[in-house]
């Protein structure tokens, strides 16, 4: 079904109707992004390829930001699947050729510390956004595609770099944010509240500088999952307790079903502490240390729509709906409590002479110090007081990184970069039975998964202005990947997996030509090898005989070739970019049923080939039509199809899941005066699918993936030099849309901020 073009037309109008401009801008040199300010991005800006970014000032003016990922909200071709404020386990990043089920196909850093979670791939392996609060952000930049040899195969979609604040003098900040979301869906009609408070301090004296930030978020999210029953599974007759309240509807395949209630609605309290300390050993050598603590306590609570003759809610047992009987399991309406504490460390020593040679050594550690989920396996409402359950413990899980790199500048036309990197991941997950799910001790083991992966890499790339209007970048990355200590267990049997070692080369190339003072043409080509994650290899099932039944420790890595052709036009007060991109991925990793083996169980498997092509237009300018009016917008067309899949032929020729054909963003900000700014923003996404064979034709249903068109507004007023306030509304038009779970509906935001 073709998407409606009205929101797309609006975005195109914003992008292409403002060529008449008023003020000069600096010459755009051979596709090199010029970053201003004292804390530049760590991205390789010398590579002539697409880099988009946003500054702290732009975030404050234009975005109702409650989480770090909100900074990416309006950047071209990006989507973060954020379901509610403080979403810590499903807010995955989607890029041009990677949907929201492919979290391992992008890289997210904060001050050089890896926040991406490569313990797995999918919705529950989101980047650790909670380690950065919006108030810490100095700027965010995004490198599109795997075109830098300095990054591994996970960069195939994009590399996101958060640069957080480091003061030059004493400063203090405090912020209070309140949110209110009226929510109506099925038989749920209520409002959910959120509140967030943060305090940050920083200073610089002599060679020492420091910055600390403390943040607390309390959030009530909307319902996310829903127990359902298809009428076809009900048995005709009078058996079971007669109940009312079931909501009739259509599932994502347009088949009848009943929605029986809500199964997951989180109340979350999160605390974050971030401390940064830096010392200038000499005028050209700096050492810095970062420490972060993120705590999360959440409760997942259900609500049944079903009522018996006395009006009491019914949660389990045999029920009768419209003359058919169904059996409700105790876990249909599940209760859960999570208690999490994660720690982060980062240490960097870096020279910045800007002379012939500079170097950097960096190490980081992300540790699941405590990570425990407790869930009931007994029926409601008795489960509120305790009873049998299960405990999932991931304590000891985490990753660490080490890198050493150098930059050699033999002359102004030549920059060479080279280095060594190591990334190591450890999964330690065990589920135990518990006699009391709320506070009981772990009992017998149900299942457990353990394993490690490690990648050691060498890279080199050379940037060369070989002629006045020409520049090229050539790079190569060598990676040695290993997987070891893998084990999959059930209650009584453990299957241990053999060690694997593999080697890969990934070449990179880019070329830029300054066609005129106003036009730059760029071309990029890169190979990326995305290694299987620990969970993809080892987190599956095992039968009583010790045989694996739904995982494959011999999965192949994804191998992608990505290309990009770009033309950039400098306007009098802005920039227009037109980009054509393509990607061919071999052995893509997806969960599917292997019909050739006669299986009826979905497992992680390799898809032979996926082809993606697309066009992207991005435009930004200041003082458009009127002084103080700034516009930015983007439009993306994508064609992403499964070209070969021998294990599931029904998917061949179908759309890659969660990749819409059309996407668009638009932001208009008007500075009324030095005190008041007003922003109107919009996002559009066309129809998409969540299944490989595209049978889920109804996106507006639980477990579906729908199109959407949402608008946001924000007004920010600076009361005086210290105080400012803002009010905003996200999803102003209250569009009800889905990405498996329902997204937030219209949400009101109010902020009060103090800056010293």
C-alpha positions, 0 to 999 in steps of 0.5 A: 500500500502506497503511503499518503503523500501529504506529510511528505509534500510538506517536508519536501516543501520545507526542504526545497523551497528556500533557496533564496537566502541572505547571508554568506557561509564559510566555504565547504571544503571538500566535504570535510565537516568543520566542527566549532567549539572547544570540544570537537567530535571524535568522529573522523571528519576528514573523511568525505562522507555524510556526517550530521549533528546537533548542538546543545543549544539546538537541542534546548531550542527544538527538542522536548528532551527527557533522554539522551536518545531524544537528541537524534529525533529529527536527524535524517533517516534515524529512528529510536524506538523509544516507548516511554520516558526512561525506556532502558531495554527496548529503545534501539536505533534504526538507520537507513538500511537497518530496522529497529530489530537490528540494534547491533548494526550501529555504534553509540559512543559517549566521550569515546566510551562504547554505549552500544550493547553487543551482547545481543541483537534486537529490541532488548539490547538497546544502547545504554542511553541512561549513562548520558542525560540531556543536560550533559550533552555538548553536541551529538554527531552521526557518521552514516555508514561504515566508511571509516577504518577506525570503526568495526563492522557494527558501524554498517548503519551509523556511528553516533558520538555524544560529546558531553560537557567539560567546563572552562570555568565554574558553572552550575545547572539545575533542571526540573521536567514534568510530563503528562500523557493522557492515554486511551487504547482499547479499554484503557483510559487514564493518564501517566505522569513523569518527572525528572530532576538534575543537578550538575556542577563543573569547574576548571582551575589551572590544569584540572577540570571536572564535571559532575551530573546527578539525575533522577527520573520517575516515569509511568509508561503506557501499557506495552503488551496485551494478552490476546485470544483468537476466537478460533481457539475457543471451544463452543459451549458454556464451559468457563466463567462467563466474562465481559470486557474482551475487546474485539479487534484485528491482529497484525494479519487482519485476523479476528482476536480478542484483547483481554487486558494489559500485561506490561505497564512499567513504573520506573525510577532511575538514578544516574551519576556521572563524574568526569575529571581531566588533567592537563599534564602539559599544554599538549597532553591531557588525561581524563577519567569518566565514571558513571553509575546508572540505577533502575528500579521498575515494576511491571503491572498488568490489568485485566479487562475481563469482568465476572458477573459480580464485576470483579476482574478475572486474571486466570482459569477457564473463562467464557467469552461470547459462547466460547471457552478459553483457558488463561495461563497464570503468566498471561497477566505477568508481574515483574520487578527489576533491580539494576545497577550498572557501572561505567569507567573510561580512561583516556590519555591524549596528545593534541599538538596538531603538529606532525604526530599525535596519539591517544590511548583509551580504555573503557569498562561497562559492568552489569554490577547488579541486574536482576529480574523477578517475575511471577508465575502464579496468577493475579491477584494473589501474585501481588502478595508473593508466590512462585516465580522466576529470577533472571540474574545477569550480574557479571555481564558486560564489556571492555574496550582498549584502543591505541591510535596515532595521527601522522601529518607529514604535510598539510595535504596528508593525514594518516591514522592508524591504531589497534583496538580490542573489544571483549564481551561477556554474557552471564545469564541464569534463570532460577525458580523461586518459591517467592518471586518478590524476595525469595532466594534463587532455587533450582536452575531453569536455564542459563547462558554464558559465553564470550566474544572478542575482536582484536583489530588493526586499522590504517587510513590515509587522507590525501589532498592530491590536487587542489580540488581533489581529496581521497581517503583510503583505509583498511581494517583487519579483525580477528574475532573469537567466540569462546567459553560458550555454554547453554544449559537447561535444568539438568544438562549443559551443552558446551560450545567449541571455540571459534576464531575467524579473520576478516579484512574490510577495505574503505575508500572515499573521494571528494571533488570540489566542483565549484565554490558552491558544489562538493561531490563525494563518493564512499565505499566500505565493507563491514563485517558484523560479528554474531553476538554472544546471545545470538550464538548461545542464548537458545534452547536445549533438550534433555539429551543435551542437543541444541534446539533453537540456536546455532553457535556456528552462525556466520557473520553479516558481510555488507558492502555499502556505497554512498554518492553525495552532492552538497550545495552551499547556499547563502545561509544554509546547505542542501545535500542529496545522497544516493546510498546502497547496501548489499548484505550477505548472511544477514542475521534474523530470527526465522523458521527454517522450512527446509528443515521442517521446523516450526520454531523461530531461531537466529539464522543467516539470510543469504542476501538483502539488497537496499538502495535509496535516496536522501535529501537534507536541507538546513538554513538560518534566517529563512524568509524572515530573520530568526527563522531556521529550518531543517528537514530531510526526506528519505526513500528506501527500497530494501528487499530480501533477494535470497533466503533458501531457508524461508523462500516465502520471504524472497522479494519482500521488504526487510522488516522495519524499513519503510519506503518513505521517511521525512523530518522537518523542524522550523524554529523562530527566534521571536527575540533574544528571550523567546523561541518557538519550534514546530517539528514533524516526523513521517514514516510510511508503511512497514512490516515486522515479518520477513514474509510481509504477512502482517498487513495491519500495522495498527495492531499489537505486534504490528509496525505502522506508518505515522505522522506526528508533530511536536511543538516547543516554546522556550523562554529565557526569563533572565541570565540564570532562569529559563522555562519551556513548555512543549507537546510531543505528538501534538496530533495524537497519532496512535501508532505502533512498533510492536508496542504502542508508542506514546500518545499526546504528551505535555512537557514543562521545564524549568532550568537554572544556569549559573 
